[in-house]
């Protein structure tokens, strides 16, 4: 009697499953990123240097546990926003120019494993960017959090990074690498300034504070500060963050489908 082999519909016998494919893509993308050390170091050093040169010397801020913790939170969110926009905006645009990219996208596994792996890779390097910043805050300022607040902060910062991941994907699937780089820079720094990541929103005039509260960076910053310090975020923070997330999700989906329509017709 011959044995019969049961296979999952749509997958060839012996083919790796979605989890295995996701892991393979994640490992490949991680190794590809670390082979360019400046890309990793840049994301780790800029927020840490900003903390060291602009926060630590201000002793009235550095010696205050609340204000120094807020400074770490703000620059930590900047590090995550930067990693998200550059990893997905510039990274996706560069991948689209590679001859191997159309072949990978035409495989029967679909875009899911590769997309999930890209998000995981971005999250890994975003968290790497927080390490030197946290160390400087711990060693040179009065910033302090409990273990519960730290875990809540890590969860919050990954959650509030979602709209920036989606925005990066929208840019990456819409533009070439040469165009994506300046667009990411033009988008990142105004959002960071307007969102209170470089200057605390408490010093903003009324009109700027009103504009700031409509940005995803301000919403994410206030929610992160709330998780780390207990200081309440403004009332519409979650609404603003979810609204931008929905908008960027639509933009990313439209950009992805347009790119497929142009390249695979």
BAVODREN-360894 format. One record per residue (C-alpha): residue number from 1; residue in three letters; y, z, x. Coordinates in nm, 2 decimals. Example, Ala and Ser with C-alpha at 12.3 -4.5 7.8 and 13.67 -1.06 7.14 Angstrom:
<atom pos="1" code="ALA" v="-0.45" w="0.78" u="1.23"/>
<atom pos="2" code="SER" v="-0.11" w="0.71" u="1.37"/>
# end
This chain:
<atom pos="1" code="UNK" v="0.00" w="0.00" u="0.00"/>
<atom pos="2" code="UNK" v="0.34" w="-0.10" u="0.15"/>
<atom pos="3" code="UNK" v="0.61" w="0.16" u="0.16"/>
<atom pos="4" code="UNK" v="0.94" w="0.08" u="-0.02"/>
<atom pos="5" code="UNK" v="1.28" w="0.17" u="0.13"/>
<atom pos="6" code="UNK" v="1.55" w="0.30" u="-0.10"/>
<atom pos="7" code="UNK" v="1.90" w="0.21" u="0.01"/>
<atom pos="8" code="UNK" v="2.24" w="0.28" u="-0.13"/>
<atom pos="9" code="UNK" v="2.38" w="-0.02" u="-0.33"/>
<atom pos="10" code="UNK" v="2.63" w="-0.21" u="-0.12"/>
<atom pos="11" code="UNK" v="2.51" w="-0.09" u="0.21"/>
<atom pos="12" code="UNK" v="2.26" w="-0.25" u="0.44"/>
<atom pos="13" code="UNK" v="1.95" w="-0.04" u="0.54"/>
<atom pos="14" code="UNK" v="2.02" w="0.17" u="0.85"/>
<atom pos="15" code="UNK" v="2.40" w="0.13" u="0.81"/>
<atom pos="16" code="UNK" v="2.60" w="0.44" u="0.88"/>
<atom pos="17" code="UNK" v="2.74" w="0.62" u="0.58"/>
<atom pos="18" code="UNK" v="3.11" w="0.68" u="0.50"/>
<atom pos="19" code="UNK" v="3.12" w="1.02" u="0.68"/>
<atom pos="20" code="UNK" v="2.96" w="0.87" u="0.99"/>
<atom pos="21" code="UNK" v="3.20" w="0.57" u="0.98"/>
<atom pos="22" code="UNK" v="3.50" w="0.80" u="0.94"/>
<atom pos="23" code="UNK" v="3.39" w="1.01" u="1.24"/>
<atom pos="24" code="UNK" v="3.35" w="0.69" u="1.45"/>
<atom pos="25" code="UNK" v="3.69" w="0.56" u="1.36"/>
<atom pos="26" code="UNK" v="3.84" w="0.91" u="1.42"/>
<atom pos="27" code="UNK" v="3.68" w="0.93" u="1.77"/>
<atom pos="28" code="UNK" v="3.80" w="0.58" u="1.86"/>
<atom pos="29" code="UNK" v="4.15" w="0.64" u="1.75"/>
<atom pos="30" code="UNK" v="4.17" w="0.98" u="1.92"/>
<atom pos="31" code="UNK" v="4.06" w="0.83" u="2.25"/>
<atom pos="32" code="UNK" v="4.29" w="0.53" u="2.21"/>
<atom pos="33" code="UNK" v="4.58" w="0.77" u="2.16"/>
<atom pos="34" code="UNK" v="4.51" w="1.00" u="2.46"/>
<atom pos="35" code="UNK" v="4.48" w="0.70" u="2.69"/>
<atom pos="36" code="UNK" v="4.86" w="0.68" u="2.66"/>
<atom pos="37" code="UNK" v="4.96" w="1.03" u="2.77"/>
<atom pos="38" code="UNK" v="5.34" w="0.97" u="2.73"/>
<atom pos="39" code="UNK" v="5.28" w="0.92" u="2.35"/>
<atom pos="40" code="UNK" v="5.12" w="1.26" u="2.33"/>
<atom pos="41" code="UNK" v="5.36" w="1.44" u="2.56"/>
<atom pos="42" code="UNK" v="5.67" w="1.30" u="2.39"/>
<atom pos="43" code="UNK" v="5.57" w="1.44" u="2.06"/>
<atom pos="44" code="UNK" v="5.48" w="1.78" u="2.22"/>
<atom pos="45" code="UNK" v="5.79" w="1.81" u="2.45"/>
<atom pos="46" code="UNK" v="6.09" w="1.71" u="2.24"/>
<atom pos="47" code="UNK" v="6.07" w="1.98" u="1.97"/>
<atom pos="48" code="UNK" v="5.98" w="2.24" u="2.24"/>
<atom pos="49" code="UNK" v="6.27" w="2.14" u="2.46"/>
<atom pos="50" code="UNK" v="6.51" w="2.15" u="2.17"/>
<atom pos="51" code="UNK" v="6.39" w="2.50" u="2.09"/>
<atom pos="52" code="UNK" v="6.43" w="2.60" u="2.46"/>
<atom pos="53" code="UNK" v="6.77" w="2.46" u="2.52"/>
<atom pos="54" code="UNK" v="6.94" w="2.50" u="2.18"/>
<atom pos="55" code="UNK" v="6.78" w="2.81" u="2.02"/>
<atom pos="56" code="UNK" v="6.67" w="3.04" u="2.30"/>
<atom pos="57" code="UNK" v="7.02" w="3.06" u="2.46"/>
<atom pos="58" code="UNK" v="7.18" w="3.16" u="2.13"/>
<atom pos="59" code="UNK" v="7.08" w="3.53" u="2.16"/>
<atom pos="60" code="UNK" v="7.21" w="3.62" u="1.81"/>
<atom pos="61" code="UNK" v="6.96" w="3.37" u="1.67"/>
<atom pos="62" code="UNK" v="6.68" w="3.42" u="1.92"/>
<atom pos="63" code="UNK" v="6.69" w="3.80" u="1.88"/>
<atom pos="64" code="UNK" v="6.68" w="3.79" u="1.50"/>
<atom pos="65" code="UNK" v="6.32" w="3.77" u="1.37"/>
<atom pos="66" code="UNK" v="6.41" w="3.58" u="1.05"/>
<atom pos="67" code="UNK" v="6.65" w="3.32" u="1.21"/>
<atom pos="68" code="UNK" v="6.42" w="3.26" u="1.51"/>
<atom pos="69" code="UNK" v="6.12" w="3.21" u="1.28"/>
<atom pos="70" code="UNK" v="6.32" w="2.97" u="1.07"/>
<atom pos="71" code="UNK" v="6.42" w="2.77" u="1.38"/>
<atom pos="72" code="UNK" v="6.05" w="2.74" u="1.48"/>
<atom pos="73" code="UNK" v="5.96" w="2.63" u="1.13"/>
<atom pos="74" code="UNK" v="6.24" w="2.37" u="1.12"/>
<atom pos="75" code="UNK" v="6.15" w="2.22" u="1.46"/>
<atom pos="76" code="UNK" v="5.78" w="2.24" u="1.38"/>
<atom pos="77" code="UNK" v="5.84" w="2.03" u="1.08"/>
<atom pos="78" code="UNK" v="6.04" w="1.78" u="1.29"/>
<atom pos="79" code="UNK" v="5.74" w="1.75" u="1.52"/>
<atom pos="80" code="UNK" v="5.51" w="1.68" u="1.23"/>
<atom pos="81" code="UNK" v="5.75" w="1.43" u="1.07"/>
<atom pos="82" code="UNK" v="5.79" w="1.25" u="1.41"/>
<atom pos="83" code="UNK" v="5.42" w="1.24" u="1.47"/>
<atom pos="84" code="UNK" v="5.35" w="1.11" u="1.12"/>
<atom pos="85" code="UNK" v="5.61" w="0.84" u="1.12"/>
<atom pos="86" code="UNK" v="5.54" w="0.71" u="1.47"/>
<atom pos="87" code="UNK" v="5.16" w="0.74" u="1.44"/>
<atom pos="88" code="UNK" v="5.14" w="0.55" u="1.11"/>
<atom pos="89" code="UNK" v="5.46" w="0.34" u="1.13"/>
<atom pos="90" code="UNK" v="5.45" w="0.21" u="1.48"/>
<atom pos="91" code="UNK" v="5.07" w="0.27" u="1.52"/>
<atom pos="92" code="UNK" v="4.97" w="0.07" u="1.21"/>
<atom pos="93" code="UNK" v="5.22" w="-0.21" u="1.30"/>
<atom pos="94" code="UNK" v="5.07" w="-0.24" u="1.65"/>
<atom pos="95" code="UNK" v="4.72" w="-0.24" u="1.52"/>
<atom pos="96" code="UNK" v="4.80" w="-0.53" u="1.29"/>
<atom pos="97" code="UNK" v="4.90" w="-0.74" u="1.59"/>
<atom pos="98" code="UNK" v="4.56" w="-0.70" u="1.76"/>
<atom pos="99" code="UNK" v="4.31" w="-0.98" u="1.72"/>
<atom pos="100" code="UNK" v="4.04" w="-0.72" u="1.64"/>
<atom pos="101" code="UNK" v="4.22" w="-0.58" u="1.34"/>
<atom pos="102" code="UNK" v="4.15" w="-0.86" u="1.09"/>
<atom pos="103" code="UNK" v="3.78" w="-0.84" u="1.18"/>
<atom pos="104" code="UNK" v="3.77" w="-0.46" u="1.12"/>
<atom pos="105" code="UNK" v="3.95" w="-0.49" u="0.79"/>
<atom pos="106" code="UNK" v="3.71" w="-0.76" u="0.67"/>
<atom pos="107" code="UNK" v="3.40" w="-0.55" u="0.72"/>
<atom pos="108" code="UNK" v="3.21" w="-0.44" u="0.40"/>
<atom pos="109" code="UNK" v="3.28" w="-0.07" u="0.47"/>
<atom pos="110" code="UNK" v="3.63" w="-0.11" u="0.32"/>
<atom pos="111" code="UNK" v="3.96" w="0.05" u="0.43"/>
<atom pos="112" code="UNK" v="3.86" w="0.41" u="0.33"/>
<atom pos="113" code="UNK" v="3.69" w="0.54" u="0.65"/>
<atom pos="114" code="UNK" v="3.96" w="0.39" u="0.87"/>
<atom pos="115" code="UNK" v="4.24" w="0.53" u="0.66"/>
<atom pos="116" code="UNK" v="4.09" w="0.87" u="0.65"/>
<atom pos="117" code="UNK" v="4.03" w="0.87" u="1.02"/>
<atom pos="118" code="UNK" v="4.39" w="0.76" u="1.09"/>
<atom pos="119" code="UNK" v="4.52" w="1.05" u="0.87"/>
<atom pos="120" code="UNK" v="4.29" w="1.29" u="1.06"/>
<atom pos="121" code="UNK" v="4.40" w="1.16" u="1.40"/>
<atom pos="122" code="UNK" v="4.77" w="1.20" u="1.30"/>
<atom pos="123" code="UNK" v="4.71" w="1.56" u="1.18"/>
<atom pos="124" code="UNK" v="4.54" w="1.65" u="1.51"/>
<atom pos="125" code="UNK" v="4.83" w="1.53" u="1.72"/>
<atom pos="126" code="UNK" v="5.08" w="1.68" u="1.48"/>
<atom pos="127" code="UNK" v="4.92" w="2.02" u="1.53"/>
<atom pos="128" code="UNK" v="4.91" w="1.96" u="1.91"/>
<atom pos="129" code="UNK" v="5.29" w="1.92" u="1.89"/>
<atom pos="130" code="UNK" v="5.33" w="2.26" u="1.75"/>
<atom pos="131" code="UNK" v="5.15" w="2.45" u="2.03"/>
<atom pos="132" code="UNK" v="5.43" w="2.45" u="2.30"/>
<atom pos="133" code="UNK" v="5.69" w="2.52" u="2.02"/>
<atom pos="134" code="UNK" v="5.50" w="2.82" u="1.90"/>
<atom pos="135" code="UNK" v="5.45" w="2.95" u="2.26"/>
<atom pos="136" code="UNK" v="5.83" w="2.92" u="2.33"/>
<atom pos="137" code="UNK" v="5.91" w="3.10" u="2.01"/>
<atom pos="138" code="UNK" v="5.66" w="3.37" u="2.09"/>
<atom pos="139" code="UNK" v="5.76" w="3.42" u="2.45"/>
<atom pos="140" code="UNK" v="6.14" w="3.38" u="2.44"/>
<atom pos="141" code="UNK" v="6.25" w="3.48" u="2.08"/>
<atom pos="142" code="UNK" v="6.19" w="3.75" u="1.83"/>
<atom pos="143" code="UNK" v="6.00" w="3.51" u="1.60"/>
<atom pos="144" code="UNK" v="5.69" w="3.67" u="1.45"/>
<atom pos="145" code="UNK" v="5.45" w="3.62" u="1.16"/>
<atom pos="146" code="UNK" v="5.14" w="3.78" u="1.04"/>
<atom pos="147" code="UNK" v="4.80" w="3.60" u="1.06"/>
<atom pos="148" code="UNK" v="4.82" w="3.53" u="0.69"/>
<atom pos="149" code="UNK" v="5.17" w="3.38" u="0.72"/>
<atom pos="150" code="UNK" v="5.05" w="3.17" u="1.01"/>
<atom pos="151" code="UNK" v="4.76" w="3.03" u="0.82"/>
<atom pos="152" code="UNK" v="4.98" w="2.97" u="0.52"/>
<atom pos="153" code="UNK" v="5.23" w="2.80" u="0.74"/>
<atom pos="154" code="UNK" v="4.97" w="2.56" u="0.89"/>
<atom pos="155" code="UNK" v="4.84" w="2.47" u="0.55"/>
<atom pos="156" code="UNK" v="5.20" w="2.41" u="0.42"/>
<atom pos="157" code="UNK" v="5.31" w="2.20" u="0.71"/>
<atom pos="158" code="UNK" v="5.00" w="1.97" u="0.67"/>
<atom pos="159" code="UNK" v="5.07" w="1.95" u="0.30"/>
<atom pos="160" code="UNK" v="5.44" w="1.87" u="0.33"/>
<atom pos="161" code="UNK" v="5.36" w="1.60" u="0.60"/>
<atom pos="162" code="UNK" v="5.19" w="1.38" u="0.33"/>
<atom pos="163" code="UNK" v="5.50" w="1.20" u="0.22"/>
<atom pos="164" code="UNK" v="5.59" w="1.11" u="0.58"/>
<atom pos="165" code="UNK" v="5.24" w="0.99" u="0.64"/>
<atom pos="166" code="UNK" v="5.27" w="0.76" u="0.34"/>
<atom pos="167" code="UNK" v="5.62" w="0.64" u="0.45"/>
<atom pos="168" code="UNK" v="5.49" w="0.56" u="0.79"/>
<atom pos="169" code="UNK" v="5.21" w="0.36" u="0.64"/>
<atom pos="170" code="UNK" v="5.46" w="0.17" u="0.42"/>
<atom pos="171" code="UNK" v="5.66" w="0.08" u="0.73"/>
<atom pos="172" code="UNK" v="5.36" w="-0.01" u="0.94"/>
<atom pos="173" code="UNK" v="5.21" w="-0.25" u="0.68"/>
<atom pos="174" code="UNK" v="5.55" w="-0.41" u="0.61"/>
<atom pos="175" code="UNK" v="5.69" w="-0.47" u="0.96"/>
<atom pos="176" code="UNK" v="5.60" w="-0.59" u="1.30"/>
<atom pos="177" code="UNK" v="5.58" w="-0.34" u="1.59"/>
<atom pos="178" code="UNK" v="5.92" w="-0.46" u="1.73"/>
<atom pos="179" code="UNK" v="6.08" w="-0.40" u="1.39"/>
<atom pos="180" code="UNK" v="5.89" w="-0.08" u="1.31"/>
<atom pos="181" code="UNK" v="6.01" w="0.11" u="1.61"/>
<atom pos="182" code="UNK" v="6.39" w="0.10" u="1.53"/>
<atom pos="183" code="UNK" v="6.32" w="0.15" u="1.16"/>
<atom pos="184" code="UNK" v="6.12" w="0.46" u="1.22"/>
<atom pos="185" code="UNK" v="6.40" w="0.60" u="1.45"/>
<atom pos="186" code="UNK" v="6.67" w="0.51" u="1.19"/>
<atom pos="187" code="UNK" v="6.47" w="0.68" u="0.92"/>
<atom pos="188" code="UNK" v="6.35" w="0.99" u="1.11"/>
<atom pos="189" code="UNK" v="6.67" w="1.13" u="1.26"/>
<atom pos="190" code="UNK" v="6.90" w="1.11" u="0.95"/>
<atom pos="191" code="UNK" v="6.63" w="1.27" u="0.74"/>
<atom pos="192" code="UNK" v="6.59" w="1.54" u="1.01"/>
<atom pos="193" code="UNK" v="6.97" w="1.62" u="1.02"/>
<atom pos="194" code="UNK" v="7.01" w="1.60" u="0.64"/>
<atom pos="195" code="UNK" v="6.71" w="1.82" u="0.58"/>
<atom pos="196" code="UNK" v="6.83" w="2.10" u="0.80"/>
<atom pos="197" code="UNK" v="6.58" w="2.06" u="1.08"/>
<atom pos="198" code="UNK" v="6.84" w="2.07" u="1.36"/>
<atom pos="199" code="UNK" v="7.11" w="2.28" u="1.19"/>
<atom pos="200" code="UNK" v="7.03" w="2.55" u="0.93"/>
<atom pos="201" code="UNK" v="7.13" w="2.44" u="0.57"/>
<atom pos="202" code="UNK" v="7.31" w="2.77" u="0.54"/>
<atom pos="203" code="UNK" v="7.60" w="2.62" u="0.75"/>
<atom pos="204" code="UNK" v="7.62" w="2.30" u="0.54"/>
<atom pos="205" code="UNK" v="7.93" w="2.25" u="0.31"/>
<atom pos="206" code="UNK" v="7.85" w="2.23" u="-0.06"/>
<atom pos="207" code="UNK" v="7.84" w="1.85" u="-0.09"/>
<atom pos="208" code="UNK" v="7.60" w="1.82" u="0.21"/>
<atom pos="209" code="UNK" v="7.38" w="2.10" u="0.08"/>
<atom pos="210" code="UNK" v="7.35" w="1.92" u="-0.25"/>
<atom pos="211" code="UNK" v="7.25" w="1.59" u="-0.08"/>
<atom pos="212" code="UNK" v="7.01" w="1.78" u="0.15"/>
<atom pos="213" code="UNK" v="6.82" w="1.93" u="-0.14"/>
<atom pos="214" code="UNK" v="6.73" w="1.58" u="-0.26"/>
<atom pos="215" code="UNK" v="6.56" w="1.49" u="0.07"/>
<atom pos="216" code="UNK" v="6.18" w="1.54" u="0.15"/>
<atom pos="217" code="UNK" v="6.27" w="1.71" u="0.48"/>
<atom pos="218" code="UNK" v="6.48" w="1.98" u="0.32"/>
<atom pos="219" code="UNK" v="6.21" w="2.04" u="0.05"/>
<atom pos="220" code="UNK" v="5.94" w="2.06" u="0.32"/>
<atom pos="221" code="UNK" v="6.15" w="2.28" u="0.55"/>
<atom pos="222" code="UNK" v="6.23" w="2.53" u="0.27"/>
<atom pos="223" code="UNK" v="5.87" w="2.55" u="0.16"/>
<atom pos="224" code="UNK" v="5.75" w="2.60" u="0.52"/>
<atom pos="225" code="UNK" v="6.01" w="2.88" u="0.57"/>
<atom pos="226" code="UNK" v="5.90" w="3.04" u="0.25"/>
<atom pos="227" code="UNK" v="5.53" w="3.04" u="0.37"/>
<atom pos="228" code="UNK" v="5.63" w="3.19" u="0.71"/>
<atom pos="229" code="UNK" v="5.90" w="3.44" u="0.62"/>
<atom pos="230" code="UNK" v="5.89" w="3.50" u="0.24"/>
<atom pos="231" code="UNK" v="6.24" w="3.36" u="0.20"/>
<atom pos="232" code="UNK" v="6.23" w="3.18" u="-0.13"/>
<atom pos="233" code="UNK" v="6.27" w="2.80" u="-0.14"/>
<atom pos="234" code="UNK" v="6.52" w="2.64" u="-0.38"/>
<atom pos="235" code="UNK" v="6.39" w="2.59" u="-0.73"/>
<atom pos="236" code="UNK" v="6.33" w="2.21" u="-0.72"/>
<atom pos="237" code="UNK" v="6.16" w="2.19" u="-0.37"/>
<atom pos="238" code="UNK" v="5.81" w="2.11" u="-0.51"/>
<atom pos="239" code="UNK" v="5.95" w="1.86" u="-0.76"/>
<atom pos="240" code="UNK" v="6.15" w="1.68" u="-0.49"/>
<atom pos="241" code="UNK" v="5.85" w="1.68" u="-0.25"/>
<atom pos="242" code="UNK" v="5.61" w="1.55" u="-0.51"/>
<atom pos="243" code="UNK" v="5.86" w="1.29" u="-0.63"/>
<atom pos="244" code="UNK" v="5.90" w="1.14" u="-0.28"/>
<atom pos="245" code="UNK" v="5.53" w="1.16" u="-0.22"/>
<atom pos="246" code="UNK" v="5.47" w="0.95" u="-0.54"/>
<atom pos="247" code="UNK" v="5.74" w="0.70" u="-0.44"/>
<atom pos="248" code="UNK" v="5.61" w="0.66" u="-0.08"/>
<atom pos="249" code="UNK" v="5.25" w="0.63" u="-0.21"/>
<atom pos="250" code="UNK" v="5.35" w="0.33" u="-0.42"/>
<atom pos="251" code="UNK" v="5.54" w="0.17" u="-0.13"/>
<atom pos="252" code="UNK" v="5.24" w="0.22" u="0.10"/>
<atom pos="253" code="UNK" v="5.00" w="0.07" u="-0.15"/>
<atom pos="254" code="UNK" v="5.23" w="-0.23" u="-0.22"/>
<atom pos="255" code="UNK" v="5.28" w="-0.29" u="0.15"/>
<atom pos="256" code="UNK" v="4.90" w="-0.28" u="0.22"/>
<atom pos="257" code="UNK" v="4.82" w="-0.52" u="-0.06"/>
<atom pos="258" code="UNK" v="5.10" w="-0.76" u="0.04"/>
<atom pos="259" code="UNK" v="4.97" w="-0.76" u="0.40"/>
<atom pos="260" code="UNK" v="4.62" w="-0.83" u="0.28"/>
<atom pos="261" code="UNK" v="4.75" w="-1.11" u="0.06"/>
<atom pos="262" code="UNK" v="4.94" w="-1.27" u="0.35"/>
<atom pos="263" code="UNK" v="4.66" w="-1.24" u="0.61"/>
<atom pos="264" code="UNK" v="4.33" w="-1.29" u="0.41"/>
<atom pos="265" code="UNK" v="4.42" w="-1.56" u="0.16"/>
# end
